[in-house]
């Protein structure tokens, strides 16, 4: 990642609300982050923390209604994605920004062969002829490690294993040489061996192609192995962000610390129990006016119940949204 390089993606004060019967759900609350060329940003948090909704908000992938991006800017270079018209946004999706969804079986269309599904963005976004699109589709399948690629273009999604379907999804996302690749928990449904293969594939592709990647996951072990920087989300907002080594070595938010403590240890005894985070995630029915983690936090103070903490810098591109001073206690 080039030092001092301008962000390829810059998100500021993003707010997304779902209108539901009886009120609103504030799913994303003032989320800000950037992504630099060639960087891999890991986004972690429990289910319901706002990870996927945040990333889908960037590209207008949420149904409207009930979803509404109420505030913020999403700058891709010098263009604000949130003010783009429908046609311009279609050109960005699959063109400049690729998206790999969580479940390849439901993301791939079962009635079209994979060749058609890879060739379609090539013809729409890059204007390639059928022959050139086919040749490029073969090349993409070879890049993601699918053997006998030309023959397999004619196969349908059900004829591929789970890991191979995920490779097809990555090939589709890479088809138009995107500046940014967003991967939404792409290995969650895969077994550990196939998951490791996909992670190695992404590392290799990132090195070869130099694209910036946002990797959404609940697995801190995955993030430790592939990310440059980590964004920890809780209750629809950013709890902490920083370089991966710094954040793992010196977590500042009680939630980050709790997540790290739930990870299984390599060295231990059979009697050691897995740690859990007590309590339940917050209800997001109103705009937050207090810290969303306060009811589960061992360090909660009076101010936490009346003031939502703002992110404050800790140095070295590391910041945290917390009233508690983490230097008061060791992990």
ChimeraX attribute file (.defattr): number of C-alpha atoms within 10 A of each C-alpha:
attribute: neighborCount
match mode: 1-to-1
recipient: residues
	/A:1	13
	/A:2	9
	/A:3	7
	/A:4	7
	/A:5	11
	/A:6	13
	/A:7	17
	/A:8	19
	/A:9	21
	/A:10	18
	/A:11	20
	/A:12	15
	/A:13	16
	/A:14	22
	/A:15	23
	/A:16	23
	/A:17	23
	/A:18	21
	/A:19	15
	/A:20	12
	/A:21	6
	/A:22	7
	/A:23	10
	/A:24	16
	/A:25	18
	/A:26	22
	/A:27	25
	/A:28	29
	/A:29	23
	/A:30	16
	/A:31	19
	/A:32	18
	/A:33	16
	/A:34	14
	/A:35	21
	/A:36	21
	/A:37	19
	/A:38	20
	/A:39	21
	/A:40	25
	/A:41	27
	/A:42	27
	/A:43	27
	/A:44	25
	/A:45	24
	/A:46	16
	/A:47	13
	/A:48	17
	/A:49	23
	/A:50	24
	/A:51	29
	/A:52	20
	/A:53	18
	/A:54	21
	/A:55	19
	/A:56	15
	/A:57	21
	/A:58	20
	/A:59	18
	/A:60	19
	/A:61	12
	/A:62	18
	/A:63	11
	/A:64	11
	/A:65	10
	/A:66	12
	/A:67	21
	/A:68	17
	/A:69	20
	/A:70	14
	/A:71	14
	/A:72	18
	/A:73	19
	/A:74	23
	/A:75	19
	/A:76	20
	/A:77	12
	/A:78	10
	/A:79	12
	/A:80	16
	/A:81	20
	/A:82	19
	/A:83	12
	/A:84	14
	/A:85	9
	/A:86	10
	/A:87	8
	/A:88	11
	/A:89	17
	/A:90	16
	/A:91	15
	/A:92	19
	/A:93	19
	/A:94	24
	/A:95	23
	/A:96	19
	/A:97	22
	/A:98	25
	/A:99	25
	/A:100	24
	/A:101	21
	/A:102	20
	/A:103	19
	/A:104	22
	/A:105	17
	/A:106	10
	/A:107	14
	/A:108	21
	/A:109	15
	/A:110	12
	/A:111	9
	/A:112	13
	/A:113	18
	/A:114	27
	/A:115	23
	/A:116	19
	/A:117	19
	/A:118	27
	/A:119	24
	/A:120	20
	/A:121	22
	/A:122	25
	/A:123	16
	/A:124	14
	/A:125	17
	/A:126	14
	/A:127	12
	/A:128	16
	/A:129	12
	/A:130	14
	/A:131	10
	/A:132	14
	/A:133	22
	/A:134	21
	/A:135	13
	/A:136	18
	/A:137	27
	/A:138	22
	/A:139	17
	/A:140	22
	/A:141	27
	/A:142	15
	/A:143	18
	/A:144	22
	/A:145	17
	/A:146	19
	/A:147	11
	/A:148	11
	/A:149	18
	/A:150	17
	/A:151	10
	/A:152	17
	/A:153	19
	/A:154	13
	/A:155	15
	/A:156	19
	/A:157	22
	/A:158	14
	/A:159	12
	/A:160	17
	/A:161	12
	/A:162	19
	/A:163	20
	/A:164	19
	/A:165	22
	/A:166	28
	/A:167	26
	/A:168	27
	/A:169	29
	/A:170	27
	/A:171	26
	/A:172	26
	/A:173	27
	/A:174	28
	/A:175	25
	/A:176	22
	/A:177	16
	/A:178	20
	/A:179	21
	/A:180	28
	/A:181	23
	/A:182	22
	/A:183	23
	/A:184	21
	/A:185	20
	/A:186	25
	/A:187	24
	/A:188	14
	/A:189	15
	/A:190	16
	/A:191	11
	/A:192	11
	/A:193	9
	/A:194	16
	/A:195	18
	/A:196	14
	/A:197	15
	/A:198	22
	/A:199	16
	/A:200	14
	/A:201	17
	/A:202	17
	/A:203	15
	/A:204	14
	/A:205	15
	/A:206	17
	/A:207	11
	/A:208	9
	/A:209	13
	/A:210	15
	/A:211	22
	/A:212	24
	/A:213	26
	/A:214	22
	/A:215	23
	/A:216	23
	/A:217	24
	/A:218	19
	/A:219	17
	/A:220	18
	/A:221	12
	/A:222	16
	/A:223	21
	/A:224	16
	/A:225	12
	/A:226	17
	/A:227	20
	/A:228	17
	/A:229	23
	/A:230	27
	/A:231	24
	/A:232	24
	/A:233	23
	/A:234	24
	/A:235	25
	/A:236	25
	/A:237	25
	/A:238	27
	/A:239	27
	/A:240	25
	/A:241	28
	/A:242	24
	/A:243	18
	/A:244	21
	/A:245	14
	/A:246	16
	/A:247	22
	/A:248	16
	/A:249	9
	/A:250	17
	/A:251	25
	/A:252	27
	/A:253	24
	/A:254	23
	/A:255	23
	/A:256	22
	/A:257	17
	/A:258	19
	/A:259	20
	/A:260	16
	/A:261	15
	/A:262	14
	/A:263	14
	/A:264	13
	/A:265	10
	/A:266	6
	/A:267	7
	/A:268	9
	/A:269	8
	/A:270	6
	/A:271	6
	/A:272	10
	/A:273	10
	/A:274	10
	/A:275	13
	/A:276	11
	/A:277	13
	/A:278	10
	/A:279	10
	/A:280	9
	/A:281	17
	/A:282	18
	/A:283	13
	/A:284	19
	/A:285	16
	/A:286	12
	/A:287	14
	/A:288	18
	/A:289	12
	/A:290	14
	/A:291	24
	/A:292	22
	/A:293	23
	/A:294	20
	/A:295	16
	/A:296	17
	/A:297	18
	/A:298	11
	/A:299	14
	/A:300	17
	/A:301	12
	/A:302	9
	/A:303	14
	/A:304	21
	/A:305	15
	/A:306	12
	/A:307	13
	/A:308	18
	/A:309	18
	/A:310	15
	/A:311	17
	/A:312	13
	/A:313	14
	/A:314	11
	/A:315	8
	/A:316	9
	/A:317	11
	/A:318	21
	/A:319	23
	/A:320	24
	/A:321	19
	/A:322	23
	/A:323	20
	/A:324	17
	/A:325	12
	/A:326	17
	/A:327	10
	/A:328	6
	/A:329	7
	/A:330	9
	/A:331	13
